[in-house]
Amino acid sequence: MPRRITPEFKRECVNLVLFQGYKYQDAADAMGVGLSSIQRWVS
């Protein structure tokens, strides 16, 4: 069963990139999601 990605989870991922200085790939690895997902949520 796929997990449900909540808006709060997406905000947490975006926060890593925009405010904590993570590279996209590092944020994706840390949060266990795909790189393209992180890129889409940040944009």
N, C-alpha and C positions, 0 to 999 in steps of 0.2 A: 504494500500500500504506500503510495507516494506521500511524502510529508507535505503539509500545507504551509506555504510560505506566507507569513503574515506581513502586513504593512510595517509593523514594528520591527520585524526581522530585516526587512529591506532597508529601513531607515538606519538600523545599526550597521549594516554593511556599507551603506553610503557614507556614514559618519567616519568609518575607518579610513576611507579614501580622502574625503574632503577636509576632515578636521584633525586626523591623527597621523597623516603623512604616509599611509600605507600605499604601496604600488597596487594596481588593480589585481595582479596575479597573487600577491601576498594576502590581500584581503579575501580573495576567492578561496585560497588554500586555508586560511584561518577559519573561515565561516563554513567551509565544506560545500561550496556552490561552484558553479562553472564561471569561468572568466567572462563569457558573453553575458551572463546574467548580471554580474556586477557592473559591467560596462553599460548595459541597458538601464539599470536602475539609477546610476549616477547621471546619465544623460536625461 
